[in-house]
Amino acid sequence: MKLTRLLLLIIPVVLCAAESTLREQISALFREQKWAEAQALLEKVVATEPANAEAQYFLGVSFLNRDDAEHALPFLEKAVALDATNSSYMRHLGDVYGMTAQKAGLFAKMGWAKKCKAAYDKAVELDPKDINARWSVMEFCRQAPGFVGGGMDGAYAQAAAIKQLDLARGRRAYASLYVVDKKYAEAFAVYDEILKDTPDDYAVLYQLGKLADTTDQELDRGLAALKKCLTISPPGDPRGYVPAHWRIGNILAKKGDKVAARAAYEAALSGDPAFTLATEALAKLK
């Protein structure tokens, strides 16, 4: 469960020059996602200032970004104990509970899942305008069964609330739920709405192409969207255009154009020779 939004550490004390330098170092390490180095410095702050809620929080987050829920848990619980009014602290504590639930045994899983949902619900209660908290509740409801507080009704309720707060993110929320709910026509329609306002939105173009590929519906529209992706700089994905090339190949293969499909798969592999999905797809063309 990697976190995509990073906050900068602000230690709420009057800092001397040495402490100010330490804070700047920690902030730089967070921006560079150097979690182990950040942890070493944050541990110094926590050791000298155990009542520093933000330091406890960011130390927990640094472990969380390394998928280490076991070590993140005590620091995030401490942060919440020190400041029970902070929605972000509560939401990330929910993330830890959720990650722990995923790795727990069958009987323990239910208890951790309920704690996860309770933390997310509390985060929304603390700040009803916190879209990230509402998104966390939505994702929980989308994935979890009803007996631990999940279910699509709850997910759609959060999508509606998100849309009231932010139209663009609300549309994306609905689209993601429509795909899970196999309401493909509705999902395509939402993607079209978004692209009317932001026609060069790489993520939405890719999702439209992915939906066409996975459902075998609207293949021409999906192909056009993925080809347009190749004209836009991909945001944040270290693989670049590799997934887009692969999905273009999939759609072309479905349309019976094996020559063009092969070229697309080879383009994917030129970007990442270890991309096994393209290797497997090439083998099936033979």
Beta strands, then each sheet from edge to edge (+ up, - down):
end
